[in-house]
Protein backbone atom coordinates (compact mmCIF):
# COMPACT_ATOMS: atom_id res chain seq x y z
CA UNK A 1 0.00 0.00 0.00
CA UNK A 2 2.84 2.35 0.98
CA UNK A 3 4.53 1.93 -2.39
CA UNK A 4 1.30 3.02 -4.18
CA UNK A 5 1.12 6.15 -2.03
CA UNK A 6 4.72 6.94 -2.90
CA UNK A 7 4.07 6.47 -6.63
CA UNK A 8 0.98 8.74 -6.43
CA UNK A 9 3.00 11.39 -4.59
CA UNK A 10 5.82 11.30 -7.17
CA UNK A 11 3.28 11.51 -10.02
CA UNK A 12 1.56 14.51 -8.44
CA UNK A 13 4.91 16.23 -7.93
CA UNK A 14 5.83 15.63 -11.59
CA UNK A 15 2.51 17.15 -12.76
CA UNK A 16 3.06 20.16 -10.51
CA UNK A 17 6.64 20.69 -11.75
CA UNK A 18 5.64 20.44 -15.40
CA UNK A 19 2.78 22.91 -14.83
CA UNK A 20 5.27 25.36 -13.29
CA UNK A 21 7.69 24.89 -16.18
CA UNK A 22 5.02 25.47 -18.82
CA UNK A 23 3.70 28.60 -17.08
CA UNK A 24 7.23 30.04 -17.39
CA UNK A 25 7.53 29.41 -21.12
CA UNK A 26 4.03 30.02 -22.46
CA UNK A 27 3.06 33.61 -21.62
CA UNK A 28 -0.48 34.83 -21.56
CA UNK A 29 0.43 38.54 -21.72
CA UNK A 30 2.59 40.84 -23.80
CA UNK A 31 3.57 44.33 -22.67
CA UNK A 32 4.08 46.52 -25.67
CA UNK A 33 5.51 50.05 -25.47
CA UNK A 34 5.21 51.82 -28.80
CA UNK A 35 4.56 55.08 -30.62
CA UNK A 36 0.97 56.25 -30.46
CA UNK A 37 -1.17 55.86 -33.59
CA UNK A 38 1.10 53.20 -35.00
CA UNK A 39 -0.31 49.71 -34.34
CA UNK A 40 -3.81 48.81 -35.55
CA UNK A 41 -6.09 47.39 -32.85
CA UNK A 42 -7.15 44.74 -35.38
CA UNK A 43 -3.59 43.40 -35.53
CA UNK A 44 -3.45 43.17 -31.72
CA UNK A 45 -6.84 41.42 -31.62
CA UNK A 46 -5.71 38.97 -34.30
CA UNK A 47 -2.58 38.21 -32.27
CA UNK A 48 -4.65 37.54 -29.15
CA UNK A 49 -7.06 35.35 -31.13
CA UNK A 50 -4.21 33.28 -32.57
CA UNK A 51 -2.04 32.82 -29.47
CA UNK A 52 -4.34 33.55 -26.52
CA UNK A 53 -1.89 36.28 -25.46
CA UNK A 54 -3.41 39.52 -24.19
CA UNK A 55 -1.58 42.67 -25.36
CA UNK A 56 -1.14 45.64 -23.02
CA UNK A 57 -0.21 48.63 -25.19
CA UNK A 58 1.43 51.70 -23.62
CA UNK A 59 2.28 54.58 -25.92
CA UNK A 60 4.85 57.34 -26.32
CA UNK A 61 5.28 60.26 -28.71
CA UNK A 62 9.04 60.36 -29.20
CA UNK A 63 12.15 58.23 -29.03
CA UNK A 64 13.49 60.43 -26.26
CA UNK A 65 10.37 59.86 -24.12
CA UNK A 66 10.67 56.07 -24.49
CA UNK A 67 14.43 56.06 -23.89
CA UNK A 68 14.20 58.27 -20.79
CA UNK A 69 11.52 56.03 -19.28
CA UNK A 70 13.52 52.85 -19.83
CA UNK A 71 16.76 54.46 -18.67
CA UNK A 72 14.98 55.59 -15.50
CA UNK A 73 14.35 51.92 -14.75
CA UNK A 74 10.90 51.18 -16.21
CA UNK A 75 10.83 47.44 -16.60
CA UNK A 76 8.20 44.95 -17.63
CA UNK A 77 8.05 45.84 -21.31
CA UNK A 78 8.43 43.01 -23.83
CA UNK A 79 8.51 44.93 -27.12
CA UNK A 80 9.49 48.52 -27.94
CA UNK A 81 9.54 50.48 -31.22
CA UNK A 82 12.74 52.56 -31.38
CA UNK A 83 13.83 54.45 -34.47
CA UNK A 84 17.20 53.68 -36.08
CA UNK A 85 19.43 56.11 -34.16
CA UNK A 86 17.76 55.13 -30.88
CA UNK A 87 18.56 51.49 -31.63
CA UNK A 88 22.23 52.47 -31.87
CA UNK A 89 22.03 54.06 -28.41
CA UNK A 90 20.11 51.15 -26.88
CA UNK A 91 22.43 48.53 -28.37
CA UNK A 92 25.49 50.48 -27.15
CA UNK A 93 24.03 50.71 -23.66
CA UNK A 94 23.12 47.00 -23.53
CA UNK A 95 19.41 47.76 -23.29
CA UNK A 96 18.22 45.24 -25.92
CA UNK A 97 18.15 41.45 -26.04
CA UNK A 98 19.46 39.73 -29.18
CA UNK A 99 16.71 38.17 -31.30
CA UNK A 100 16.36 34.42 -31.71
CA UNK A 101 16.25 34.25 -35.49
CA UNK A 102 15.06 30.62 -35.42
CA UNK A 103 11.71 31.99 -34.18
CA UNK A 104 11.43 34.50 -37.04
CA UNK A 105 10.61 32.51 -40.20
CA UNK A 106 8.79 35.59 -41.57
CA UNK A 107 12.01 37.62 -41.48
CA UNK A 108 12.58 36.48 -45.08
CA UNK A 109 9.52 38.54 -46.13
CA UNK A 110 11.50 41.74 -45.65
CA UNK A 111 12.94 43.85 -48.42
CA UNK A 112 16.68 43.07 -48.44
CA UNK A 113 17.50 46.80 -48.39
CA UNK A 114 16.48 46.89 -44.73
CA UNK A 115 18.55 43.93 -43.57
CA UNK A 116 21.90 44.49 -41.85
CA UNK A 117 21.48 48.25 -41.37
CA UNK A 118 24.17 50.57 -40.03
CA UNK A 119 22.23 51.12 -36.80
CA UNK A 120 22.10 47.37 -36.06
CA UNK A 121 24.95 45.56 -37.84
CA UNK A 122 23.96 41.99 -38.64
CA UNK A 123 20.27 42.68 -37.76
CA UNK A 124 20.95 41.08 -34.36
CA UNK A 125 18.57 43.12 -32.21
CA UNK A 126 15.88 44.65 -34.38
CA UNK A 127 13.48 44.07 -37.22
CA UNK A 128 12.20 46.92 -39.40
CA UNK A 129 8.59 47.88 -38.56
CA UNK A 130 7.74 50.87 -40.80
CA UNK A 131 9.85 53.20 -42.91
CA UNK A 132 9.38 56.85 -43.59
CA UNK A 133 10.42 60.34 -44.38
CA UNK A 134 10.01 63.58 -42.47
CA UNK A 135 9.27 66.48 -44.78
CA UNK A 136 7.20 69.52 -45.59
CA UNK A 137 3.42 69.31 -45.82
CA UNK A 138 1.06 72.05 -46.96
CA UNK A 139 -2.44 72.52 -48.25
CA UNK A 140 -2.24 74.23 -51.63
CA UNK A 141 -5.62 75.90 -51.10
CA UNK A 142 -4.69 77.58 -47.82
CA UNK A 143 -1.02 78.59 -48.20
CA UNK A 144 -0.41 82.18 -49.29
CA UNK A 145 2.44 81.00 -51.56
CA UNK A 146 3.88 77.66 -52.58
CA UNK A 147 6.67 76.64 -50.18
CA UNK A 148 9.67 74.93 -51.73
CA UNK A 149 12.23 74.96 -48.94
CA UNK A 150 12.24 74.71 -45.17
CA UNK A 151 13.39 78.32 -45.04
CA UNK A 152 9.96 79.32 -46.44
CA UNK A 153 8.44 78.31 -43.10
CA UNK A 154 10.03 81.40 -41.54
CA UNK A 155 7.93 83.65 -43.80
CA UNK A 156 5.80 85.97 -41.59
CA UNK A 157 2.73 85.06 -43.66
CA UNK A 158 2.79 81.72 -41.82
CA UNK A 159 2.27 83.41 -38.46
CA UNK A 160 0.45 80.94 -36.17
CA UNK A 161 -0.15 78.57 -39.08
CA UNK A 162 2.48 75.84 -38.76
CA UNK A 163 2.17 72.45 -37.16
CA UNK A 164 5.53 71.02 -36.07
CA UNK A 165 6.47 67.55 -34.90
CA UNK A 166 7.32 67.40 -31.22
CA UNK A 167 10.51 65.60 -32.24
CA UNK A 168 13.75 67.22 -31.17
CA UNK A 169 16.11 65.54 -33.62
CA UNK A 170 13.83 66.17 -36.61
CA UNK A 171 13.08 69.82 -35.79
CA UNK A 172 16.64 70.76 -34.77
CA UNK A 173 17.86 68.85 -37.85
CA UNK A 174 15.59 70.98 -40.03
CA UNK A 175 16.98 74.22 -38.54
CA UNK A 176 20.55 72.98 -39.02
CA UNK A 177 19.81 72.22 -42.67
CA UNK A 178 18.33 75.67 -43.21
CA UNK A 179 21.59 77.09 -41.88
CA UNK A 180 23.52 74.88 -44.29
CA UNK A 181 24.85 72.54 -41.59
CA UNK A 182 24.77 68.78 -41.20
CA UNK A 183 21.58 67.66 -39.47
CA UNK A 184 23.71 65.41 -37.23
CA UNK A 185 26.27 68.00 -36.25
CA UNK A 186 28.01 67.78 -32.88
CA UNK A 187 29.39 71.34 -33.10
CA UNK A 188 28.06 73.35 -30.11
CA UNK A 189 28.36 76.63 -32.01
CA UNK A 190 26.23 75.36 -34.90
CA UNK A 191 23.68 74.00 -32.42
CA UNK A 192 23.50 77.36 -30.69
CA UNK A 193 22.76 79.03 -34.04
CA UNK A 194 20.08 76.42 -34.68
CA UNK A 195 18.42 77.31 -31.38
CA UNK A 196 18.32 81.01 -32.31
CA UNK A 197 16.93 80.09 -35.70
CA UNK A 198 14.18 78.01 -34.08
CA UNK A 199 13.33 80.76 -31.61
CA UNK A 200 12.75 83.02 -34.61
CA UNK A 201 10.29 80.43 -35.97
CA UNK A 202 8.21 80.33 -32.78
CA UNK A 203 5.65 83.02 -33.77
CA UNK A 204 4.73 80.91 -36.79
CA UNK A 205 4.18 77.72 -34.78
CA UNK A 206 0.55 76.96 -34.04
CA UNK A 207 1.30 73.75 -32.18
CA UNK A 208 3.70 70.86 -31.62
CA UNK A 209 2.11 67.51 -32.37
CA UNK A 210 3.80 64.23 -33.19
CA UNK A 211 0.72 62.05 -32.75
CA UNK A 212 -1.90 63.37 -35.16
CA UNK A 213 -0.53 66.53 -36.83
CA UNK A 214 -2.62 65.73 -39.90
CA UNK A 215 -5.75 66.83 -38.03
CA UNK A 216 -4.56 70.47 -37.94
CA UNK A 217 -3.87 70.42 -41.68
CA UNK A 218 -7.19 68.75 -42.48
CA UNK A 219 -9.15 71.25 -40.34
CA UNK A 220 -7.37 74.15 -42.09
CA UNK A 221 -6.11 75.50 -38.77
CA UNK A 222 -2.54 74.83 -39.88
CA UNK A 223 -1.51 75.67 -43.43
CA UNK A 224 1.81 73.86 -43.50
CA UNK A 225 4.26 72.03 -41.30
CA UNK A 226 6.91 69.44 -40.67
CA UNK A 227 5.37 65.96 -40.42
CA UNK A 228 6.08 62.26 -40.90
CA UNK A 229 5.05 60.67 -44.18
CA UNK A 230 2.16 58.74 -42.57
CA UNK A 231 0.64 62.01 -41.33
CA UNK A 232 0.87 63.49 -44.82
CA UNK A 233 -0.70 60.36 -46.37
CA UNK A 234 -3.62 60.51 -43.94
CA UNK A 235 -4.11 64.22 -44.64
CA UNK A 236 -4.03 63.57 -48.40
CA UNK A 237 -6.53 60.70 -48.04
CA UNK A 238 -8.98 63.16 -46.56
CA UNK A 239 -8.09 66.18 -48.75
CA UNK A 240 -6.35 65.78 -52.11
CA UNK A 241 -5.13 69.41 -51.97
CA UNK A 242 -2.53 68.37 -49.42
CA UNK A 243 1.00 68.31 -50.82
CA UNK A 244 4.03 66.54 -49.34
CA UNK A 245 7.44 67.59 -50.64
CA UNK A 246 11.08 66.96 -49.87
CA UNK A 247 12.32 70.57 -49.67
CA UNK A 248 15.44 71.91 -51.35
CA UNK A 249 17.53 71.42 -48.17
CA UNK A 250 16.65 67.71 -48.14
CA UNK A 251 14.23 65.76 -45.96
CA UNK A 252 14.65 63.16 -43.23
CA UNK A 253 14.55 59.42 -43.81
CA UNK A 254 14.11 56.84 -41.06
CA UNK A 255 13.37 53.25 -40.13
CA UNK A 256 11.33 52.39 -37.03
CA UNK A 257 11.97 48.97 -35.59
CA UNK A 258 10.66 46.33 -33.21
CA UNK A 259 13.04 45.26 -30.45
CA UNK A 260 12.99 43.38 -27.15
CA UNK A 261 14.28 45.24 -24.07
CA UNK A 262 16.74 43.38 -21.85
CA UNK A 263 14.92 41.57 -19.05
CA UNK A 264 11.60 41.39 -20.94
CA UNK A 265 9.33 39.20 -18.79
CA UNK A 266 7.57 37.51 -21.73
CA UNK A 267 10.30 36.95 -24.25
CA UNK A 268 8.58 33.99 -25.86
CA UNK A 269 5.44 36.08 -26.50
CA UNK A 270 7.64 38.92 -27.80
CA UNK A 271 9.28 36.66 -30.40
CA UNK A 272 5.84 35.39 -31.46
CA UNK A 273 4.66 38.99 -31.83
CA UNK A 274 7.64 40.03 -33.97
CA UNK A 275 7.10 37.11 -36.31
CA UNK A 276 3.33 37.80 -36.41
CA UNK A 277 3.87 41.44 -37.44
CA UNK A 278 5.97 40.20 -40.37
CA UNK A 279 3.09 38.09 -41.67
CA UNK A 280 1.87 39.77 -44.90
CA UNK A 281 -1.83 39.76 -43.96
CA UNK A 282 -1.05 41.45 -40.61
CA UNK A 283 1.56 43.78 -42.02
CA UNK A 284 -0.83 45.34 -44.54
CA UNK A 285 -3.17 46.31 -41.68
CA UNK A 286 -0.42 48.69 -40.51
CA UNK A 287 -0.09 50.22 -43.97
CA UNK A 288 -3.83 50.56 -44.50
CA UNK A 289 -4.27 52.09 -41.06
CA UNK A 290 -1.33 54.48 -40.79
CA UNK A 291 0.01 54.85 -44.33
CA UNK A 292 3.78 54.77 -43.88
CA UNK A 293 6.14 52.87 -46.20
CA UNK A 294 6.12 49.15 -45.61
CA UNK A 295 9.51 47.39 -45.59
CA UNK A 296 7.82 43.99 -46.00
CA UNK A 297 8.06 42.95 -49.67
CA UNK A 298 5.70 40.00 -49.27
CA UNK A 299 3.11 42.29 -47.69
CA UNK A 300 3.16 44.69 -50.64
CA UNK A 301 2.75 41.75 -53.04
CA UNK A 302 -0.13 40.49 -50.89
CA UNK A 303 -1.70 43.97 -50.87
CA UNK A 304 -1.88 43.95 -54.66
CA UNK A 305 -4.51 41.20 -54.65
CA UNK A 306 -6.01 41.70 -51.19
CA UNK A 307 -6.80 45.42 -51.67
CA UNK A 308 -6.11 46.52 -55.29
CA UNK A 309 -7.57 50.02 -54.79
CA UNK A 310 -5.37 50.76 -51.82
CA UNK A 311 -2.38 49.15 -53.60
CA UNK A 312 -2.85 51.61 -56.50
CA UNK A 313 -2.91 54.60 -54.17
CA UNK A 314 0.10 53.24 -52.25
CA UNK A 315 2.14 52.94 -55.44
CA UNK A 316 1.13 56.43 -56.66
CA UNK A 317 1.81 58.16 -53.35
CA UNK A 318 4.90 60.34 -52.85
CA UNK A 319 4.55 59.84 -49.10
CA UNK A 320 4.12 56.05 -49.01
CA UNK A 321 6.15 55.16 -52.09
CA UNK A 322 8.58 58.06 -52.64
CA UNK A 323 10.39 58.30 -55.96
CA UNK A 324 14.20 58.17 -56.16
CA UNK A 325 14.06 61.92 -56.91
CA UNK A 326 12.16 62.57 -53.66
CA UNK A 327 14.66 60.49 -51.72
CA UNK A 328 17.69 61.88 -53.56
CA UNK A 329 18.31 64.47 -50.90
CA UNK A 330 17.04 62.54 -47.86
CA UNK A 331 19.33 62.07 -44.87
CA UNK A 332 18.99 59.81 -41.82
CA UNK A 333 19.42 60.85 -38.21
CA UNK A 334 22.35 59.13 -36.51
CA UNK A 335 23.40 58.81 -32.90
CA UNK A 336 25.49 61.86 -31.99
CA UNK A 337 27.01 60.29 -28.85
CA UNK A 338 27.79 62.78 -26.07
CA UNK A 339 26.33 65.65 -28.11
CA UNK A 340 22.87 64.17 -27.37
CA UNK A 341 22.82 66.21 -24.16
CA UNK A 342 23.36 69.40 -26.23
CA UNK A 343 20.34 68.51 -28.38
CA UNK A 344 18.27 67.72 -25.26
CA UNK A 345 19.02 71.01 -23.53
CA UNK A 346 18.60 73.03 -26.75
CA UNK A 347 15.16 71.47 -27.15
CA UNK A 348 14.15 72.15 -23.54
CA UNK A 349 15.30 75.80 -23.77
CA UNK A 350 13.59 76.32 -27.12
CA UNK A 351 10.28 74.81 -25.97
CA UNK A 352 10.34 76.93 -22.81
CA UNK A 353 11.20 80.15 -24.66
N1 LIG B 1 2.61 57.98 -34.82
C1 LIG B 1 3.76 57.18 -35.13
C2 LIG B 1 4.92 57.97 -35.59
C3 LIG B 1 6.17 57.20 -35.76
C4 LIG B 1 7.21 57.99 -36.41
N2 LIG B 1 8.51 57.63 -36.14
C5 LIG B 1 9.40 58.46 -36.82
C6 LIG B 1 10.70 58.72 -36.18
C7 LIG B 1 11.52 59.68 -36.97
N3 LIG B 1 12.74 60.08 -36.37
Boltz pocket constraint, residues with backbone or C-beta under 6 A from the ligand:
constraints:
  - pocket:
      binder: B
      contacts: [[A, 35], [A, 36], [A, 37], [A, 38], [A, 83], [A, 132], [A, 134], [A, 167], [A, 170], [A, 210], [A, 211], [A, 228], [A, 254], [A, 256], [A, 333]]
      max_distance: 6.0
